[in-house]
Amino acid sequence: MLAYLDTERCRMWFLRDQLDDPDVTDDTRCGRCDTCGGIDVPTDVSEAAVVEARERLARPGVVVEPRAMWPTALANLGLDLKGRIRQAAEPGRAVARLTDLGHGQTLRELFAEPTRDTTVPEPLVRAVIEILGDWRPAISEVAGVVVVESMTRPVLTRDLGDGLSRFVRVPVVGRWAVADPTVPPGHGVANSAQRVAAVTRRYQLEGDVPAAPVLLVDDQLVTGWTLTLAARAIREAGATAVLPLVLATRA
């Protein structure tokens, strides 16, 4: 690919030569590509395009679509779950993907930190506030916050949940708490059924959930099953809707 970009020969000749086209010769020319003189591709970028690109990179917010179906073979793992997920979360929000530019760089640096005492950095605080502003009217109906407990970054998720509670002016009403710490974080991540079984064993809902929409808070989304099972438990406890909010998503 780099050689294709750097070549001064006909680009169609280059491609055909790479594919061992028997009819291509040293004199083959397409007459249409930029090196043949058929087109003139400008290399300058307008200031308006630069400004627009910068604004887009700086703007946080990725829609997190909820899981719709349970994985197959859960019965083999002792779980009576199959078909469509009937108590699913609403579409949620993430600040950015870990692969993104802009906020993605801040998130990559955040999750590269091994410390358990990491709080939410100021740029991400501002990004979350901007997301909440764009997430109306749904976010204005939230009556409580539930925080996903983390053993690897307990301060981060607690700090995020407490900050959201103060900003939205609703209480933290519960935790998706670690009930079985012998199940390690990320266990079963390579297989959906195994991941559902691991999350089921690892967590339980603690708290008093209101009969209203609830904001569910976690640091990052990897497979989506932690949030899916948390949302199911919160709905079963009486919440009318669950809105997930995470700092980062891997997809």
C-alpha positions as CSV (number, residue, x, y, z in Angstrom):
1,M,0.0,0.0,0.0
2,L,2.8,2.4,0.8
3,A,4.5,1.6,-2.5
4,Y,1.2,2.3,-4.3
5,L,1.1,5.7,-2.7
6,D,4.7,6.5,-3.6
7,T,4.8,5.2,-7.1
8,E,5.3,7.6,-10.0
9,R,4.0,5.1,-12.5
10,C,0.5,4.5,-13.7
11,R,-1.5,3.4,-10.7
12,M,-3.6,1.0,-12.7
13,W,-0.4,-0.5,-14.1
14,F,0.9,-0.9,-10.5
15,L,-2.3,-2.8,-9.4
16,R,-2.3,-5.0,-12.5
17,D,1.4,-5.8,-12.1
18,Q,0.8,-6.7,-8.4
19,L,-1.9,-9.1,-9.5
20,D,0.3,-10.6,-12.2
21,D,-2.0,-9.6,-15.0
22,P,-0.5,-11.4,-18.1
23,D,-1.6,-8.6,-20.4
24,V,0.2,-5.8,-18.6
25,T,3.4,-4.4,-20.1
26,D,5.9,-1.7,-19.2
27,D,4.1,0.6,-21.5
28,T,0.6,0.1,-20.1
29,R,-1.1,3.3,-19.1
30,C,-4.6,4.0,-18.0
31,G,-4.6,7.7,-18.9
32,R,-7.0,8.4,-16.1
33,C,-5.1,8.3,-12.8
34,D,-3.2,11.3,-11.3
35,T,0.2,10.0,-12.4
36,C,-1.0,9.6,-16.0
37,G,-2.3,13.2,-15.8
38,G,-5.9,12.3,-16.1
39,I,-6.9,14.0,-12.8
40,D,-5.5,16.6,-10.6
41,V,-6.0,15.8,-6.9
42,P,-5.6,18.9,-4.7
43,T,-3.5,18.4,-1.5
44,D,-4.5,21.6,0.3
45,V,-7.2,21.5,3.0
46,S,-9.6,24.4,3.6
47,E,-9.5,26.2,7.0
48,A,-13.3,25.4,7.3
49,A,-12.6,21.7,6.9
50,V,-9.8,21.8,9.5
51,V,-12.1,23.6,12.0
52,E,-14.9,21.1,11.4
53,A,-12.6,18.2,11.9
54,R,-11.2,19.6,15.1
55,E,-14.7,20.3,16.4
56,R,-15.8,16.7,15.5
57,L,-12.8,15.2,17.2
58,A,-13.4,17.3,20.4
59,R,-17.1,16.5,20.5
60,P,-17.8,13.5,22.8
61,G,-20.5,10.9,22.6
62,V,-20.9,7.5,21.1
63,V,-24.2,5.7,21.2
64,V,-24.0,2.3,23.0
65,E,-26.6,0.0,21.6
66,P,-28.0,-2.6,24.1
67,R,-27.6,-6.3,23.7
68,A,-30.8,-7.7,22.1
69,M,-30.4,-11.5,22.3
70,W,-29.1,-13.9,24.9
71,P,-26.3,-16.2,23.7
72,T,-27.1,-19.8,23.0
73,A,-26.2,-22.7,25.3
74,L,-26.8,-20.9,28.5
75,A,-29.0,-23.8,29.7
76,N,-25.8,-25.9,29.7
77,L,-24.4,-23.5,32.2
78,G,-27.4,-23.7,34.5
79,L,-29.0,-20.4,33.3
80,D,-32.6,-20.2,32.1
81,L,-32.1,-17.4,29.7
82,K,-32.7,-17.6,26.0
83,G,-34.1,-15.7,23.0
84,R,-34.8,-12.0,23.1
85,I,-33.7,-9.9,26.2
86,R,-37.0,-8.6,27.5
87,Q,-35.6,-6.3,30.2
88,A,-32.8,-4.7,28.2
89,A,-31.2,-1.3,28.8
90,E,-32.0,1.7,26.7
91,P,-29.4,2.9,24.1
92,G,-26.6,4.3,26.3
93,R,-23.7,6.7,25.8
94,A,-19.9,6.5,25.9
95,V,-17.5,9.4,25.9
96,A,-15.5,7.8,23.1
97,R,-14.1,4.6,21.6
98,L,-10.7,3.6,22.9
99,T,-9.5,3.7,19.3
100,D,-10.7,7.2,18.6
101,L,-8.6,10.3,18.3
102,G,-9.4,13.2,20.6
103,H,-11.0,11.9,23.8
104,G,-9.9,8.4,22.8
105,Q,-6.3,9.4,23.6
106,T,-7.2,10.6,27.1
107,L,-9.1,7.4,27.7
108,R,-6.2,5.2,26.5
109,E,-3.9,7.0,28.9
110,L,-6.4,6.7,31.7
111,F,-6.9,2.9,31.4
112,A,-3.1,2.4,30.9
113,E,-2.7,3.6,34.5
114,P,-2.3,0.6,36.9
115,T,-3.3,2.6,40.0
116,R,-6.5,1.8,41.9
117,D,-6.9,5.4,43.0
118,T,-7.5,7.1,39.6
119,T,-10.3,9.7,39.5
120,V,-12.0,11.0,36.4
121,P,-9.7,13.5,34.7
122,E,-11.0,17.0,34.1
123,P,-11.3,16.8,30.3
124,L,-13.5,13.7,30.7
125,V,-15.6,15.4,33.3
126,R,-16.3,18.2,30.8
127,A,-17.0,15.6,28.1
128,V,-19.5,13.7,30.3
129,I,-21.3,17.0,31.1
130,E,-21.6,17.7,27.4
131,I,-23.0,14.3,26.7
132,L,-25.6,14.8,29.5
133,G,-26.6,18.1,27.8
134,D,-27.1,16.3,24.5
135,W,-29.0,13.4,26.1
136,R,-32.2,15.2,26.9
137,P,-35.0,14.7,27.5
138,A,-34.2,11.1,28.6
139,I,-31.6,12.1,31.2
140,S,-33.9,14.7,32.8
141,E,-36.2,11.8,33.8
142,V,-33.6,9.9,35.7
143,A,-34.4,9.4,39.4
144,G,-31.3,7.6,40.6
145,V,-27.8,6.4,39.8
146,V,-26.5,2.8,40.0
147,V,-22.7,2.3,39.9
148,V,-21.0,-0.8,38.7
149,E,-18.4,-1.8,41.3
150,S,-14.9,-2.2,40.1
151,M,-12.1,-4.2,41.9
152,T,-9.4,-2.8,39.5
153,R,-10.4,0.8,39.5
154,P,-12.9,1.3,42.5
155,V,-12.2,5.0,42.9
156,L,-12.8,5.7,39.2
157,T,-16.3,4.3,39.0
158,R,-17.3,5.6,42.5
159,D,-16.0,9.1,41.5
160,L,-17.9,9.0,38.3
161,G,-21.1,7.9,40.0
162,D,-20.8,10.5,42.7
163,G,-20.1,13.3,40.3
164,L,-23.0,12.4,38.1
165,S,-25.3,12.2,41.2
166,R,-24.3,15.8,42.1
167,F,-24.7,17.1,38.6
168,V,-28.0,15.5,37.8
169,R,-29.2,16.1,41.4
170,V,-30.4,12.6,42.1
171,P,-29.0,10.1,44.6
172,V,-26.8,7.1,44.1
173,V,-29.5,4.4,44.9
174,G,-27.5,1.2,44.4
175,R,-24.4,-0.7,43.3
176,W,-24.0,-3.6,40.9
177,A,-21.7,-5.0,43.6
178,V,-19.1,-7.7,43.5
179,A,-20.6,-10.6,45.4
180,D,-18.1,-13.3,44.4
181,P,-14.6,-11.9,44.2
182,T,-13.2,-15.3,43.3
183,V,-14.6,-14.7,39.8
184,P,-11.8,-12.6,38.3
185,P,-12.6,-9.4,36.3
186,G,-13.0,-10.2,32.6
187,H,-13.5,-13.9,33.1
188,G,-15.1,-15.6,30.1
189,V,-14.7,-12.5,27.9
190,A,-13.8,-14.6,24.8
191,N,-17.2,-16.4,24.9
192,S,-20.5,-14.8,25.4
193,A,-22.2,-17.7,27.2
194,Q,-19.2,-18.1,29.5
195,R,-19.2,-14.3,30.1
196,V,-22.9,-14.2,31.0
197,A,-22.3,-17.1,33.5
198,A,-19.3,-15.3,35.0
199,V,-21.1,-12.0,35.4
200,T,-24.1,-13.7,37.0
201,R,-21.9,-15.3,39.6
202,R,-19.7,-12.3,40.2
203,Y,-22.3,-9.5,40.7
204,Q,-25.5,-8.8,42.6
205,L,-27.6,-5.7,42.9
206,E,-27.5,-3.8,46.2
207,G,-29.7,-0.8,47.0
208,D,-33.2,0.5,46.7
209,V,-34.1,1.1,43.1
210,P,-36.9,3.7,42.4
211,A,-39.8,2.9,40.0
212,A,-38.4,5.4,37.5
213,P,-35.6,5.6,35.0
214,V,-32.1,4.9,36.4
215,L,-28.7,5.9,35.2
216,L,-26.3,3.0,35.2
217,V,-22.6,4.0,35.4
218,D,-19.4,2.0,34.5
219,D,-15.9,2.8,33.5
220,Q,-15.8,1.0,30.1
221,L,-17.7,-1.4,28.0
222,V,-16.0,-4.5,26.6
223,T,-18.5,-7.2,25.8
224,G,-21.7,-5.4,27.1
225,W,-22.8,-8.3,29.2
226,T,-22.0,-6.6,32.6
227,L,-24.3,-3.7,31.7
228,T,-26.9,-6.1,30.2
229,L,-27.2,-8.2,33.3
230,A,-27.0,-5.1,35.6
231,A,-29.9,-3.5,33.6
232,R,-31.9,-6.7,33.8
233,A,-31.5,-6.8,37.6
234,I,-32.3,-3.1,37.9
235,R,-35.5,-3.5,35.8
236,E,-36.5,-6.5,37.9
237,A,-36.1,-4.4,41.0
238,G,-38.6,-1.9,39.7
239,A,-36.9,0.6,37.5
240,T,-38.9,1.7,34.4
241,A,-35.8,2.2,32.3
242,V,-32.0,1.9,32.5
243,L,-29.7,4.3,30.8
244,P,-26.1,3.2,30.6
245,L,-23.2,5.7,30.7
246,V,-19.6,4.6,30.3
247,L,-16.4,6.5,29.8
248,A,-15.1,4.2,27.0
249,T,-16.2,1.5,24.7
250,R,-13.9,-0.8,22.8
251,A,-16.2,-1.1,19.8
